[in-house]
Amino acid sequence: MKEQFPYSLLNKDQINSQMNYLGALGISFLFIIDYKAEYGYVIREDELDERFIRFQSQEPGAKSQESGIRTEQIEWEVKPISPELYKQKFDFVQQQIHQGNSFLTNLTQPTEIVTNLSLLDLFQLSSAKYKLWASGQFTVLSPETFVQIHAGEISSFPMKGTIDAAIPNAAEIILNDPKEQAEHATIVDLIRNDLSLVADHVEVKRYRYIEKLTTNKQNLLQVSSEICGKLPENYRERLGDIIFSLLPAGSISGAPKPKTLEIIEKAEEYNRGFYTGICGWFDGKNLDSAVMIRFIEQQGEKLIFKSGGGITAKSELIKEYEELIQKVYVPVF
């Protein structure tokens, strides 16, 4: 008989107080928070059981675990939302943007995938900067840092802009694309404002640099920036307060954040759940966390991959639909 997931789901206040308490004591823990920042888990290091939950943080491109499955044996069929239904949602978002209710809205949708890999297989086979597996629930294979806290400095690395690396002059194309420039600038401004809520001396250290992502389908180029600030001396006893002040993550919601969250709710018409929430690790001194994208969820007998992208006034329907599907990949190579 399959054992039940042993960890209790906590509400926002419980997560917040646990993070503050454990942070003040310097006790290591894993935290997982849903997209709406309403519920999640805080699991102390001594309570982690790899039969039910596993988390890894590593450099991109690090070798994945050995497995009996070879990459050429992997089955991967994608069943995305229809172009017609996506158009309805896209048009609604653009209407809201043209009315001045949002500058940037992150529109996501669920895609059924058919594969011979389990959630645990995906976790073990994939090479990603952040990997999380929750038994019977989901697997996360995220390339995107949410925030890092090291020696009192908080840093965020929003990712906005994706292109097929095989396209000639791909890096030049995406860096010079007006739509991508506007979208990235909006997110950097939003994250800078968010960090200013919890930190002083906030600055953009690196702006629009390129990272390469290797996937089971193709290589992609992703555009990121780095934003940093200085936290107060007592930040460890306020870890929960700091994290919740920044949620939901700007890179997966939009700007201005409160109104854009309302637009997302009306446009998407499905439950993101833990997708685009955050997960992370506090080692007793420093904190590292990820935005939960590249997200595969177990729904009964089906596996659902949730993906999307940022919509602006300059967005083109076909390109955005193609991006949504392009992001339905796993970093197995």
C-alpha positions in Angstrom: 0.0 0.0 0.0 1.3 3.4 -1.0 2.3 5.6 2.0 0.6 9.0 2.5 2.6 12.2 2.0 3.7 12.8 5.6 4.0 16.6 5.7 1.2 18.9 6.8 0.0 21.7 4.6 0.5 25.0 6.4 -1.3 28.3 5.8 0.5 31.6 5.2 0.7 32.7 8.8 2.1 29.3 9.9 4.7 29.3 7.1 5.7 32.9 7.9 6.1 32.2 11.7 8.0 28.9 11.1 10.5 30.6 8.7 11.1 33.4 11.2 11.5 31.0 14.1 13.8 28.6 12.4 15.8 31.4 10.8 16.4 33.1 14.1 17.7 29.7 15.5 19.8 29.0 12.5 18.1 25.7 11.7 18.2 24.5 8.1 14.9 23.9 6.3 13.1 23.5 3.0 10.2 25.7 2.1 7.6 25.5 -0.6 4.9 28.2 -1.2 2.1 28.2 -3.7 1.6 30.9 -6.4 -0.9 32.9 -4.4 1.2 32.7 -1.3 -1.6 31.1 0.7 -0.3 27.7 1.6 2.7 25.4 1.5 5.3 23.5 3.5 8.2 24.2 5.9 10.2 21.1 6.5 13.3 21.0 8.8 16.4 19.3 7.5 16.1 16.5 10.1 12.5 15.8 8.9 13.3 15.3 5.2 12.5 11.9 3.9 13.7 11.2 0.4 10.9 8.6 -0.1 8.5 11.5 -0.3 10.4 14.7 -1.1 13.7 15.7 -2.7 15.3 19.0 -3.4 18.5 19.8 -5.2 20.2 23.1 -6.1 23.1 22.9 -8.5 24.9 24.8 -11.3 23.1 24.5 -14.7 24.5 21.7 -16.8 25.6 19.6 -13.9 25.3 15.9 -14.7 21.9 14.3 -14.1 21.6 11.0 -12.2 22.3 7.7 -13.9 19.2 5.9 -15.1 18.3 2.8 -17.0 16.4 5.0 -19.5 18.4 6.4 -22.4 17.3 9.7 -23.9 16.4 8.2 -27.2 13.9 5.9 -25.4 12.0 8.8 -23.9 8.4 9.3 -25.1 7.2 12.9 -25.1 3.8 13.9 -26.6 2.4 17.3 -26.0 -1.4 18.1 -26.0 -1.6 21.9 -25.7 -4.7 24.2 -25.5 -6.2 24.9 -28.9 -5.1 28.0 -30.8 -8.7 29.2 -30.8 -9.1 29.0 -27.0 -5.7 30.5 -26.4 -6.7 33.4 -28.7 -9.7 34.2 -26.5 -7.4 34.5 -23.4 -4.7 36.4 -25.2 -7.3 38.9 -26.6 -8.7 39.5 -23.1 -5.3 40.2 -21.7 -4.4 42.6 -24.6 -7.7 44.4 -24.1 -6.8 44.9 -20.4 -3.4 46.2 -21.4 -4.8 48.6 -24.0 -7.2 49.9 -21.3 -4.3 50.7 -19.1 -5.0 48.1 -16.4 -1.6 46.3 -17.0 1.7 46.9 -18.7 2.7 43.2 -18.6 0.6 40.1 -17.8 2.0 36.6 -17.5 -0.5 34.3 -19.2 -0.1 30.6 -18.5 -2.0 27.4 -19.4 -1.9 23.7 -18.6 -0.7 21.2 -21.2 -1.3 17.5 -21.0 1.9 15.5 -21.7 2.1 11.8 -22.5 5.4 10.2 -21.5 6.9 7.0 -20.3 8.6 8.9 -17.4 7.3 9.2 -13.9 7.6 12.4 -11.8 10.6 10.8 -10.0 12.1 9.7 -13.3 11.9 13.4 -14.5 13.6 14.5 -11.3 16.4 12.0 -11.6 17.0 12.3 -15.3 16.9 16.1 -15.6 19.7 18.6 -15.2 18.4 21.9 -13.8 19.6 24.6 -11.5 16.8 23.8 -9.1 15.0 20.4 -8.8 12.1 19.5 -6.5 10.1 16.3 -6.4 7.0 15.9 -4.1 5.7 12.3 -4.2 2.4 12.0 -6.0 2.1 15.8 -6.5 4.7 17.4 -8.8 8.2 17.8 -10.1 9.9 21.1 -10.7 12.9 21.6 -13.0 13.5 25.3 -12.7 16.3 27.4 -14.2 15.1 30.6 -12.5 16.3 31.9 -9.1 13.7 33.8 -7.1 16.0 35.4 -4.4 19.3 34.5 -2.8 20.4 35.8 0.6 24.1 35.7 1.3 25.9 37.6 4.1 23.1 40.0 4.4 22.7 40.8 0.7 19.6 39.8 -1.2 19.7 39.2 -4.9 17.1 38.4 -7.5 17.6 37.1 -11.1 14.4 37.6 -13.2 14.3 35.7 -16.5 12.4 37.3 -19.3 12.9 36.4 -23.0 13.4 33.0 -24.7 14.6 32.1 -28.1 15.6 28.9 -30.0 19.4 28.9 -29.8 19.6 27.3 -33.3 18.3 30.4 -35.0 21.1 32.4 -36.7 22.2 35.4 -34.6 19.7 34.3 -31.9 21.3 36.3 -29.1 21.4 39.5 -31.2 17.8 39.0 -32.2 16.3 38.6 -28.8 18.4 41.4 -27.2 17.3 43.8 -29.9 13.6 42.8 -30.0 11.5 45.8 -28.9 8.8 43.7 -27.3 11.4 41.7 -25.4 13.2 44.8 -24.3 10.0 46.4 -23.0 9.0 43.2 -21.2 12.3 42.8 -19.5 12.6 46.4 -18.5 9.2 46.2 -16.9 10.1 43.2 -14.8 13.4 44.6 -13.7 11.7 47.7 -12.6 9.1 45.7 -10.7 11.7 43.5 -9.0 13.7 46.5 -8.0 10.7 48.1 -6.4 9.8 44.8 -4.7 13.4 44.4 -3.2 13.2 48.1 -2.0 10.4 47.0 0.3 12.8 44.8 2.3 16.3 46.1 1.5 18.4 49.3 1.2 20.8 50.3 -1.6 19.0 48.3 -4.3 20.7 48.3 -7.6 20.8 46.5 -11.0 24.2 44.8 -11.1 23.8 43.1 -14.5 21.2 43.9 -17.1 19.9 41.5 -19.8 22.6 38.9 -20.0 22.2 35.6 -21.9 22.1 32.1 -20.4 21.9 28.9 -22.4 19.4 26.1 -21.5 19.7 22.6 -22.8 16.5 20.6 -23.2 15.2 17.3 -24.5 13.9 19.1 -27.6 16.3 21.9 -28.4 18.7 24.5 -26.9 17.3 27.8 -25.8 18.7 31.1 -24.9 17.2 32.9 -21.9 17.7 36.6 -20.9 18.2 37.5 -17.3 19.2 40.4 -15.0 20.7 40.6 -11.5 19.3 43.0 -8.9 20.8 43.3 -5.4 20.1 45.1 -2.1 21.3 45.1 1.5 19.1 43.6 4.3 18.9 44.8 7.9 21.1 43.0 10.4 18.2 41.0 12.0 17.1 39.6 8.6 17.4 35.9 9.7 14.6 36.3 12.3 12.5 38.0 9.6 13.0 35.5 6.8 9.2 34.8 6.4 8.3 38.5 6.5 10.9 39.2 3.8 9.8 36.3 1.5 6.1 37.0 1.8 6.7 40.8 1.1 8.0 39.8 -2.4 5.2 37.3 -3.3 3.8 36.5 -5.8 7.0 36.7 -7.8 7.0 39.6 -10.3 8.4 37.6 -13.2 5.4 35.3 -13.2 2.7 37.8 -12.5 3.2 41.3 -14.1 2.9 45.0 -13.5 1.3 46.7 -11.8 1.1 43.6 -9.7 -2.3 43.9 -7.8 -4.4 44.6 -10.9 -2.5 42.2 -13.0 -3.2 39.4 -10.6 -6.9 40.0 -11.1 -6.5 39.9 -14.9 -4.6 36.6 -14.6 -7.4 35.1 -12.5 -10.0 36.0 -15.1 -7.9 35.1 -18.2 -6.4 31.8 -17.2 -9.5 30.0 -15.7 -7.5 27.3 -14.1 -5.7 26.8 -10.7 -1.9 27.3 -10.9 -1.5 25.8 -7.4 2.2 25.4 -6.7 3.1 26.3 -10.2 4.9 29.7 -10.3 5.1 29.6 -6.5 8.5 29.4 -4.9 10.7 26.7 -3.2 14.0 27.1 -1.5 16.5 26.1 1.1 17.9 27.9 4.2 21.1 26.4 5.4 21.2 28.1 8.8 22.9 31.2 7.4 22.1 31.8 3.8 19.0 31.3 1.6 18.6 30.2 -2.0 15.2 29.9 -3.7 13.6 29.2 -7.1 10.5 30.2 -9.0 8.7 27.0 -9.6 8.6 27.0 -13.4 9.2 23.9 -15.7 6.5 22.4 -13.6 4.9 18.9 -14.1 1.9 18.0 -11.9 0.2 14.7 -11.3 -3.6 14.9 -11.8 -5.0 11.5 -11.4 -3.5 9.3 -14.1 -2.5 12.3 -16.2 0.6 14.5 -16.1 0.0 18.2 -16.7 2.8 20.6 -17.7 2.1 24.3 -16.9 3.8 27.0 -18.9 3.3 30.5 -20.3 4.9 33.9 -21.0 4.6 37.6 -20.6 2.1 39.5 -22.7 2.6 43.2 -23.6 0.9 45.6 -26.0 3.5 44.6 -28.6 3.0 40.8 -28.2 1.9 38.8 -31.3 -0.6 36.0 -30.8 1.2 33.3 -32.8 4.6 33.9 -31.2 3.1 33.8 -27.7 1.2 30.6 -28.5 4.4 29.0 -29.9 6.3 30.2 -26.8 3.8 28.5 -24.5 4.3 25.2 -26.3 8.1 25.7 -26.7 8.4 25.8 -22.9 6.9 22.4 -22.5 10.2 20.6 -22.2 12.4 18.9 -19.7 16.2 19.4 -19.4 17.2 15.9 -20.2 20.2 15.4 -22.5 
